[in-house]
Amino acid sequence: MVTKITKEAVQKVHEQIFGNAFCVLGETRAECTPPGFPSLRTRLPFPEFTVKHCPPYTIIFNREHCTSQLGFLFEIDQTSVRQRVVVKFNSADFSLGVIPGDVVLSINDVDIQQQSVHDMNSKLSPNGPPEVKLVVVPSEESIEWSVRAIDIDPSCLFELQRLFSVSGDCTNRCYFDSLLKKQDGLLRRLNLRHWIKETGSFNLLNEIIRQVYLHVLRDSTSEHKSLCNVNDLVIVSHRDGYSLGSITEKFPDGTYQIHLSPGRQQLRVSLDDISRANAKKLEGIEDLMLMQHLNEPALVYNLHARFLTSLPYTYAGDFALIAFNPMRNLDIYDEFVKELFVKCENRLDMPPHIYSVAQTALANLKRAFIARRDFGAADECFEASGDERTCSITTDGVSAASTAPVKVPTQAICVLGRSGSGKSINTEHLVEYFFPQSAPGSEIDASKVRAVMCLLDAFTCSRTLLNSNASRCLRLFTIELIAEIHSDSSVQLNPSSLLIDLLLLDKFRVTRRPMGEPTFHIFYYFLAGLEDKARREYMLEDLSFPNLFMTPLQKPEDQSLAKSRWQAVTQAARVLGTGFEEVFNSCVCRLLAAIYHLGCAGATAPQAQTSTTRRFINLTAAERAAHLLGSASVDALTADVFGNEESPRTPSVSSGQSIQAMDSLASESASNLDLLGGFVANLYAIATTTLRDNINKALNSSSSVMRSASDINSPSRSARIFVVDPPGLQTPEDGGRVSGG
């Protein structure tokens, strides 16, 4: 059967490949260009986004009414592209109306450009003026702490008014007028500043937000979404991205005439090239579930709008949060920002943020304990709730009678995404959130969490073609919590321990790294930053010998950066305690030095070896490695690396041989370089395992073990949160390769 290929099909494929229209011999350019088809030099317009700014707020407070220090100062934000003065808190007191993320415009009607930071802070001192007038505006990244990104039309406003008219909560009715602030025309957005001023957090907003969500969803489902009609707003996909436009005409052959905006360009396209766009009032909405038309171009359009306003987080329903890398530092992570989230019991209370994920997990655990009316009983087994599972609780080093399995409330958070999308830094913020500075009885704080992340990044990350700090292992964080009941039937969850597990998926990167990519960061930090005393101890004074596995940094700027990173690693080891620092220097660093010397020692190449020749090339480097590893001699190390030379190399294996014999024969058939590479890769796996074990030991000291032992009699008080940080997805084709994903 012969399939006829039409001229139109050839034109379409030619345009997709070469970017211009296909012409048959004898045809002119006008004859071969399809109607409405853009010419080669035509550039379709990109959509224009509406950047929603928040109006300035005026805050006036009298010093006579302030019973204590104001709790904040003014600082110049060094992370911002434009110089600006921001509010920095030293206590979580938002009762004056100033909240984290505020940018100061003027003080007492004097512009900040006309005064120094010292003069501004002097007005906040006890000797300052009796009345202070601040004009502030939320920064781009913190705008959702002042107004939620949901527009409210008059019909929704009427429903909210009716809700509060029948509500018996006088406090909510009191805040109602301040929650709705008119922005432009008839549209209103929820204004949270007065709510935070009175309550100190986002707590108890879920009743209002739920009504707004229901109203938006009713509007979304009432409109027919599948058909495209004249005057509908659409998104046109093309080779340069996408453009926004409206349908002006529909043709009988199923194509559409599109008027692109901005501009006056007209384009004739097929149904496959267009997708329904959402109303302008839904641009940059906080939850993708609220979109009228949920398709790939509309989703990207909404995320693009939020990216341009420095909002890196977007909800996707109740169980997912979409985050992207803003590619710059955002001042939205600190202890005082956490205070806005800590009291919230519902996901709808909080705007999209990585802290909202952590707080939602804690709220789910609290609800599981509240559901147990008898959770304070000591030795009972309780019925399983929706998010609980059975496990046995044991304590190492503690002699205790066997206990029955209990239902331990458990939450799991998995961070997935492309390499370089910011998974590890978001994991760090997640784990930090569970260990606040004021946690009773906990020895773990944010500084120790950051120290752990610094060490893990150095030992398990490397530069790849797509990411300069790509994680090459899976990290699993287990946070143990103990529930404490109060007289008012509320539950408080106190963190008791943090356990870390690593699955090093790319340990052979030490010996067989991909072309153009280096080995793990720690080797370059280690070789560049060692002090003279340690360098002599590890016999690393001369780094000029060729190495099979790594090349020391040559550029002065690279060496300087590696030295600063090594100082950060040693400081992180110091933060985890004297015991950890001693093990780090005496064990882990010795293994790193031994790996370097084994790389210098090398091994005889396959073409140079005989049936009994298995030896190092550089005996001096081999002696240094043997000394660091505690081997009796180079011969002993040779036997450990290459195996026994006396046994013959047999190519076949009989069916009755043991597994040990098969392994021995397999090692004999491998080349010297393969055996050395396997030995070195296992050495590095031992180094990372030693690092992990000693981190867990430093984070969970004997006092934590004894505290867990005291809770063994009431295991039903325990809860657990898992945070999983796998390696980022990496497509080899993005780096011009056919393998290495």
Secondary structure, DSSP 8 states (H G I E B T S, - for coil): ------HHHHHHHHHHHHSS----TT--HHHHS-TT---TT---------------EEEEEEGGG--S---EEEEE-SSSSS--EEEEESS---TTS--TTEEEEEETTEEGGGS-HHHHHHTTSTTS-SEEEEEEEE-GGGGGGTEEEEEE-HHHHHHHHHHHHH---HHHHHHHHHHEEEEETTEEEEE-HHHHHHHSSSTT-HHHHHHHHHHHHHHHHHS--S---TT-EEEEEETTEEEEEEEEEE-TTS-EEEEEESS--EEEE-GGGEEE---GGGTT-SBGGG-SS--HHHHHHHHHHHHHTT--EEE-SSS-EEE---SS--S--SHHHHTTTTT--SGGGS-S-HHHHHHHHHHHHHHHHHH-TTTT-SS------TTEEEE----TT--------EEEEEEEEE---BTTSSHHHHHHHHHHHTS-TT-TT----HHHHHHHHHHHHHHHEE--SS-TTEE-EEEEEEEEEEEEE-TTS-EEEEEEEEEEEEEETTGGGGTS--TT----HHHHHHHHH--HHHHHHTT-S---S--SS-----SHHHHHHHHHHHHHHHHHHHHT-HHHHHHIIIIIHHHHHHHHHHHHH----GGG--TT----S-HHHHHHHHHHHT-SSHHHHHHHHH--SSS---S---TT--HHHHHHHHHHHS-HHHHHHHHHHHHHHHHHHHHHHHHHHHHS-HHHHHHHHHTTT-GGGEEEEEEEE---B--GGGGT-SS--
